[in-house]
Amino acid sequence: MGVRILYRGTPPAEKLYNGTCLTCGTRIECQRGDGRFEPGSQHNLGETVRVPCPVCTGVIYASPKRVTFSFPIHGRD
């Protein structure tokens, strides 16, 4: 039969991250390769990408972009 993909995930290199500069308020969207990837640890609960702010001298710690799914609820109209 072979392998059949039921849901295509996002390869780590294509994953999107969002962040806001705490110095000037600039909001960015980036990928893992745009900055320094920092995996989560027991003190840092989530992975981040550290990116220099393109507007000021600040540093932006971008978190994974949240993806929301909507599934139909069976039995409801």
N, C-alpha and C positions, 0 to 999 in steps of 0.2 A: 504494500500500500504506500509506503513512504511517509514522510513527515508532512503534515498539513498545518498551516498556521491558522489558529483560531482568532488570535488578536495580535497584531504587530505592535511590539513595544518600541521604545525609542532607544537607539544606541547611545551609550554615554556621551560620545562626541557631539551628538545632535541635541542633547537635552538642553532646555532653556532655563535660565536663571534670571530672577528679577531682584533689583536692589535699589536702595535710595541712599544718597550721600547725606550723612548726618550734618555735614558742614554747610552745604549750599542747597540741599533739597533736590538735586538732580536725580531723576529716576532713569534707570537703564534696564535693558534686557541684553543678556550676553550668553555665550556658550562656554563650556568648560575650558576650551583652549584660549579664550580671551584673557584669562588671568591665571592666578595660582590656585589650583584646586586644593581644598582642605577637607579631607574626609572627616566625618563625625567621630567623636570619641565619647568617653563616658562623661566628660564635662561639657563638651559641645555636642548637643543632641542631634544636630543635622549637618549634612554636608554643605559647604559654601564655596564660592569662588571669590577670591580677593582680587578686586579690580581697582586700579587708580581712577579717580574721578576725572572725566574728560573736561570738566569745567574749572575745578579748583584743585587744590593740593590734597584734598581728602582721599580717604580710602573707602571703597564700597564693598561690603560683604553681601554678595548676592546669594539668595536661597533658591532652591528649585521652584520653578513655576508650577503652581498647582493646576492640575487638570481635573475638571469635574465631568462626571458622567451622569446621564439621565437615562433611567431604565423605566419602561412602562410597568405599571402595577397591574397585574392581571386581576380581573374581576371588578375593576372600576371603570366607569364610563367617563 
